[in-house]
């Protein structure tokens, strides 16, 4: 090889073998010497990224489950009264079920031992999402007392005119999946109480043998109805009150 031939040669960018200067393709390793040499690298990188995404798509949920502990975020809203039946909406923003405990009243117009019974035991489980729950309210009032209480509620409604004050609460225990217990308060107005008392008067009129279970025996006492309400409490606007 003379000096002129050597001066016209340059090393390959990949294999370093001498090739003609300005050649676009190496005659030894067949690699491109211009901008096209980067295409093979891009293809490899793209293939690696595709493989990585595929692996993450398959393994990602399993990895997430390993580092994430499911928990609930449940509370009750929208209390609606229909006679002695009440309905509430349960909302659980979490990814684990919560459990609904007992419900009880906090009112100067209802006996402390008034029963608030869940209509279906299965509804006590609050899965993620939204569900409708129904309860029966059983005041410890006989027919005459229920009728008189409904008149009192109507009198308060008329006295207040357009303004309906909060007069009573139904308090619900909600146990979150992490063991935290919350008391969720929902309001009963005079209008709600009027419906409850009037419907209870009708119900008790058909009860042959009043007893504690059917509630048509008169007001209960403190020891049958006062519950411990310590711990965090959720108001009807979903604010926690210690």
Phi, psi and omega per residue, in radians:
X1 nan 2.118 -3.140
X2 -1.443 3.066 -3.065
X3 -1.120 -0.618 -3.118
X4 -1.153 -0.705 3.119
X5 -1.181 -0.668 -3.141
X6 -1.156 -0.625 -3.114
X7 -1.239 -0.339 -3.141
X8 -1.642 0.179 -3.133
X9 -1.946 2.677 3.095
X10 -2.510 2.641 -3.137
X11 -1.235 2.510 3.056
X12 -1.114 2.458 -3.119
X13 -1.185 -0.308 -3.112
X14 -1.845 -1.032 -3.050
X15 -1.646 -0.150 3.098
X16 1.208 0.141 3.053
X17 -1.298 2.596 3.139
X18 -1.208 2.295 3.081
X19 -2.363 2.785 3.134
X20 -0.979 2.381 -3.137
X21 -1.103 2.325 -3.126
X22 1.546 -0.022 3.119
X23 -1.148 2.470 3.130
X24 -1.608 -0.209 -3.130
X25 -2.450 2.320 3.141
X26 -1.312 2.321 3.131
X27 -1.391 -0.146 -3.140
X28 -1.699 -0.961 -3.083
X29 -1.867 -0.031 3.078
X30 1.064 0.529 3.083
X31 -1.663 2.571 3.126
X32 -1.270 2.580 -3.122
X33 -1.881 -0.047 3.139
X34 -1.938 -2.720 -3.072
X35 -1.055 -0.378 -3.109
X36 -1.229 -0.266 3.111
X37 -1.128 -0.365 -3.131
X38 -1.452 -0.266 -3.118
X39 -1.128 -0.705 3.141
X40 -1.109 -0.663 3.099
X41 -1.150 -0.708 3.123
X42 -1.123 -0.703 3.115
X43 -1.106 -0.717 3.111
X44 -1.115 -0.780 3.136
X45 -1.086 -0.745 3.117
X46 -1.095 -0.706 3.124
X47 -1.126 -0.719 3.116
X48 -1.130 -0.740 3.124
X49 -1.116 -0.710 3.112
X50 -1.087 -0.751 3.117
X51 -1.125 -0.710 3.138
X52 -1.108 -0.755 3.128
X53 -1.113 -0.686 3.127
X54 -1.113 -0.750 3.133
X55 -1.119 -0.771 3.138
X56 -1.130 -0.622 3.121
X57 -1.107 -0.597 3.137
X58 -1.463 -0.777 -3.049
X59 -1.546 -0.320 -3.075
X60 -0.950 -0.912 3.138
X61 -1.027 -0.647 3.127
X62 -1.183 -0.710 3.104
X63 -1.133 -0.703 3.128
X64 -1.081 -0.705 -3.138
X65 -1.157 -0.540 -3.141
X66 -1.218 -0.626 -3.054
X67 -1.729 -0.252 -3.088
X68 -1.862 2.293 3.070
X69 -1.818 2.002 -3.132
X70 -1.026 2.512 3.083
X71 -2.611 2.746 -3.115
X72 -1.689 2.779 3.021
X73 -2.524 1.343 -2.977
X74 -1.931 2.567 3.044
X75 -2.773 2.925 -3.087
X76 -1.992 2.511 3.135
X77 -2.496 3.007 2.937
X78 1.008 1.066 3.067
X79 -1.267 2.270 3.104
X80 -2.236 2.398 -3.072
X81 -1.915 2.313 3.056
X82 -2.359 1.563 -3.046
X83 1.164 -2.180 3.094
X84 -1.671 0.222 3.062
X85 -1.874 2.381 3.040
X86 -2.143 2.605 3.105
X87 -2.217 2.451 3.079
X88 -2.320 2.731 3.070
X89 -1.754 2.199 3.071
X90 -1.725 2.224 3.124
X91 -2.110 2.222 3.108
X92 -2.195 1.847 -3.127
X93 -1.441 -0.119 -3.091
X94 -1.452 -2.934 3.123
X95 -2.126 0.377 3.048
X96 -2.450 2.646 -3.131
X97 -1.287 2.608 2.981
X98 -1.897 3.018 -3.116
X99 -2.203 2.325 3.091
X100 -1.571 2.146 3.101
X101 -1.560 -2.661 -3.089
X102 -1.282 2.762 3.047
X103 -2.083 2.508 -3.109
X104 -2.631 2.877 -3.047
X105 -1.747 2.670 3.024
X106 -2.337 1.617 -2.974
X107 -2.711 2.543 3.036
X108 -1.467 -0.112 -3.116
X109 -1.836 -0.247 3.114
X110 -2.035 2.439 3.128
X111 -1.077 2.514 -3.123
X112 -0.981 -0.522 -3.105
X113 -1.544 0.190 3.074
X114 -0.953 2.325 -3.098
X115 -1.567 2.399 2.987
X116 -2.148 1.729 -2.984
X117 -1.771 2.286 3.037
X118 -1.196 2.303 -3.078
X119 -1.314 -0.399 3.126
X120 -2.472 2.176 -3.136
X121 -1.060 -0.574 -3.134
X122 -1.102 -0.429 -3.128
X123 -1.286 -0.150 3.127
X124 -1.236 -0.340 3.068
X125 -1.526 2.131 -3.085
X126 -1.861 1.619 -3.117
X127 -1.301 2.916 3.047
X128 -0.975 2.435 -3.107
X129 1.981 -2.726 -3.072
X130 -2.148 2.427 3.114
X131 -2.548 2.753 3.122
X132 -1.837 2.295 -3.088
X133 -2.166 2.395 -3.129
X134 -2.026 2.488 3.099
X135 -2.263 2.723 2.943
X136 -1.850 2.292 3.071
X137 -1.747 2.153 -3.113
X138 -2.115 1.606 3.107
X139 -1.192 2.561 3.059
X140 -1.485 1.219 -3.140
X141 -2.413 2.413 3.066
X142 -1.407 -3.077 -3.055
X143 -1.044 -0.831 -3.110
X144 -1.148 -0.731 3.130
X145 -1.147 -0.679 3.119
X146 -1.127 -0.728 -3.138
X147 -1.141 -0.761 3.125
X148 -1.112 -0.684 3.129
X149 -1.150 -0.607 3.109
X150 -1.159 -0.644 3.079
X151 -1.149 -0.694 3.087
X152 -1.082 -0.742 3.129
X153 -1.108 -0.704 3.099
X154 -1.133 -0.693 3.114
X155 -1.073 -0.744 3.122
X156 -1.138 -0.679 3.114
X157 -1.072 -0.775 -3.127
X158 -1.185 -0.627 -3.132
X159 -1.196 -0.581 -3.126
X160 -1.444 -0.210 -3.111
X161 1.006 -2.066 -3.053
X162 -1.422 -0.352 -3.089
X163 -1.532 2.151 3.120
X164 -1.952 1.957 -3.083
X165 -1.452 2.736 3.000
X166 -1.278 2.192 -3.090
X167 -2.119 -0.405 -3.076
X168 -2.584 2.871 3.083
X169 -2.370 2.588 2.859
X170 -1.911 2.256 -3.034
X171 -1.952 2.274 -3.077
X172 -2.041 2.331 3.028
X173 -1.553 2.205 3.089
X174 -2.111 2.098 3.120
X175 -1.737 2.000 3.129
X176 -1.327 2.884 -3.061
X177 -1.152 -0.398 3.132
X178 -1.559 0.142 3.091
X179 1.605 -0.080 3.121
X180 -1.308 2.262 -3.138
X181 -1.823 2.311 -3.141
X182 -2.200 2.563 3.044
X183 -1.809 2.054 -3.086
X184 -1.799 1.987 -3.097
X185 -1.655 2.287 3.012
X186 -2.232 2.471 -2.971
X187 -1.505 2.558 2.936
X188 -2.023 2.207 3.116
X189 -1.651 3.045 3.067
X190 -1.026 -0.643 3.103
X191 -1.100 -0.731 3.096
X192 -1.107 -0.775 -3.124
X193 -1.118 -0.649 3.105
X194 -1.018 -0.786 3.125
X195 -1.094 -0.764 -3.114
X196 -1.091 -0.847 -3.078
X197 -1.153 -0.757 -3.103
X198 -1.157 -0.744 3.118
X199 -1.164 -0.612 3.134
X200 -1.212 -0.610 3.066
X201 -1.072 -0.761 3.101
X202 -1.120 -0.715 -3.129
X203 -1.123 -0.808 -3.086
X204 -1.213 -0.382 3.117
X205 -1.142 -0.375 -3.139
X206 -1.782 0.090 -3.141
X207 -1.566 2.097 -3.093
X208 -1.348 -0.713 -3.098
X209 -2.192 1.632 3.123
X210 -1.048 2.392 3.059
X211 -2.631 -3.111 -3.065
X212 -1.176 -0.563 -3.113
X213 -1.214 -0.760 3.133
X214 -1.475 -0.163 2.986
X215 1.389 -0.033 -3.029
X216 -1.591 0.724 -3.066
X217 -2.049 -0.040 -3.106
X218 1.887 3.005 -3.031
X219 -1.037 2.469 3.017
X220 -1.440 3.053 -3.140
X221 -1.831 3.110 -3.050
X222 -1.065 -0.720 -3.021
X223 -1.208 -0.292 3.135
X224 -1.613 -0.114 -2.981
X225 -2.409 -0.234 -3.095
X226 -1.476 2.177 -3.112
X227 -1.909 2.683 3.060
X228 -1.251 2.211 -3.113
X229 -2.084 0.532 3.096
X230 -1.277 2.789 3.126
X231 1.743 3.081 -3.117
X232 -1.024 2.537 -3.123
X233 -2.277 2.384 3.085
X234 -1.783 2.163 3.072
X235 -1.405 3.091 -3.082
X236 -1.212 -0.217 3.033
X237 -1.768 0.351 3.015
X238 1.116 0.619 3.034
X239 -1.814 2.390 -3.110
X240 -1.444 2.260 3.080
X241 -2.130 2.149 -3.141
X242 -1.287 nan nan
